[in-house]
Structure formats: C-alpha cells, structure tokens
Amino acid sequence: MIKAAVIGLGWWGQTILKALLNNAIIAPVLGVDPKEQPRAAAAALGIATAARFEDALANKNVDAIILCTPQQQHAEQIITAAKSGRHVFCEKPLCTTAMDAEAAIAAANTAGVQLGIGHERRFEPAFIEMRRRFASGEFGDPLLLEGNFSQDRFLNLPGDNWRLSDAVNPVGPLSATGIHMVDLSIALLGRPVSVWARLARLGSDFENGDTLSMTIGFDGGATAMLGAVLVTPFMGRLALLGSKGWMEIRDRSHPENSTGWDVTSLHRDQAPITTFHAPHPAVRDNLEAFGRAALGQAPYPVALDEMLASVRSFEAIQRSVKSGTIETI
C-alpha cells in the first residue's frame, strides 16, 4: 500500500480524501492545508493534519504526495517532493509552462519516482471505449474531434479566489475544464502542433474570462474543436468523427457526481446505436493506477510525453488568446 499526504484541502482535496477512504492501494495518512477549517474537515474523516507542505516531507510515514494546490505552486512542489524520494500525483495542470514541466518530469525521472496527473476523464468507461474502438480501426481514420466541458460552479466562488485571478490564472476556463478536453484530444489524436484560441467575458465579471474556444491541429492531420464555458449550466460532450463512422459521448451530469454517460455510434449505411454507461469512480481509478505504478505493479497509463504535450498546449493556448493568431505548440 502507498501512504499519501494530500496537499491542499479545498474542494478537490476533500474530494480526493473521500475517494481514498478505505482504499486498498492508496491510504491518505495526512492532510495538509494552512487554513484551520479545511484541516478540521479532514480531521472529521479521521485523517491526521498539518499546516505546511514541509510537514509532509518530514513525515517518514508518507510515501507519496498528492498535490491539490494552486497551479503556480506545482513545479516547485513536484521537484521538492521528488527530490525527497516521494512519488507525486499532481492535479491538472501539471505545470503552467513547458520549461517548468520539463524540470518537474526530469526531477521525477532522476529520483526514480512515479509521476501522476489528475486527468481522471481518461478513466471514464465511455472514453476508454471510444479510445479502444477508434484504435481498432472500427470507425476508420479519426478526422475531427468536437468537445465541450462547461459548468457554472465558479459563479459561487468569492471574487478573490485564485481561480478567478487574471494575474495568477489567465484564461480561467482553460485550467478549470478546458485542459481536460485538451488532454482527451491528445489521448485520441496524438501530438498537437498548433492552436488558435479565443477568450471572452460574456456572462460574468470574471476578470480572466468565462468563455473559451480552441481549435487544435494535430501532427496526423486531424483537428480538435473544443469549448469551455464557466457561466452556463453543465454540459459535457465528446464526439469523434472518423472516415467510416462516428461516436459521441454525452455526460448526464457533472463528472464529480456522475449519473452516467449516453454513447451513440454510427457506421456508414447503418442505423445509430445508443447505449448507457453507468456511473463510475474515475477519480479513484486514476489514483489507484498511480498507486499501482508507484508499487511497480503496472505502468501508469498517462505517458510523460503526453503530460508534457498537455502543458505545451496550455502555454500555447494562453499565447494565442493574447496574440489572436495561430500559435505553434
């Protein structure tokens, strides 16, 4: 079993703690946050707490670090934790710049520790099916990916939250939900090479925008058209169009509290088929995959070069928003 410290006990840190309670692969043994209230919430779950990141590194009972901290802290914390010999699971985005991501990955490689990333949407059964069926050639060559992951949860955040800060988190919809769509497109289409992105503030007073559209070109010639909106009621959709047919996934609800997925597929000259996938704990599956990899039981299914491609895309999308032009990834 891997014994882990969860760093950052806000909304998502608490979600991860609950996902790991009584888990047979990863045991949360410490929750870390500088604020008393989130520590009290973790303590109510039976988790020991501390106030500082350094406290986790000083704890000899901790084998792994799970980072749920603001994104600007990720690079330094990954490097520090890796140098201490701890495996590291980091919430998305891994880092905010390609230079930082390269340094973080190098630190993990040098230390011989496992690096994991919070892209749990890869572990949803409907997406796993889409990836498998397209890889088998069932739908022919992938041509165009359409994806949207939008929500209105940030309307309830206080105005001083870092997620709404243009200085700390420019292009807010990207780090909130858009980066998940970017990652799924990389998993399906391979290496991204260019992007055009547009950001607007149309339905809120968020200083870092609320409506993002992205068009990403891939090395193999396919294109992804992706959207992320932070002021509309939840919508989750992913459709991949191939030369012989297509497949579409629609979320019935926000994946944090999933009620399942409707999957429709169509082959040329045939009637469409729609099936239902029941709710599934993808967050837990991702963490368990990280734990198994840290234990040497199985490779982690998100490759390091895919993590790096995601960060390079993250950086290029921000550049494109500022320049208004196509940017190279």
Secondary structure, DSSP 8 states (H G I E B T S, - for coil): -EEEEEE--SHHHHHHHHHHTT-SSEEEEEEE-SSHHHHHHHHTTT-EEES-HHHHHT-TT--EEEE-S-GGGHHHHHHHHHHTT-EEEE-SSS-SSHHHHHHHHHHHHHHT--EEE--GGGGSHHHHHHHHHHHTTTT-SEEEEEEEEE--GGGGS-TT-GGG-TTTSSSHHIIIIIHHHHHHHHHHH--EEEEEEEEE--SS--TT-SEEEEEEEETTS-EEEEEEESSSS-EEEEEEEESSEEEEEEESS-GGG---EEEEEEETTS--EEEEE----HHHHHHHHHHHHHTTSS--SS-HHHHHHHHHHHHHHHHHHHH-S-EE-
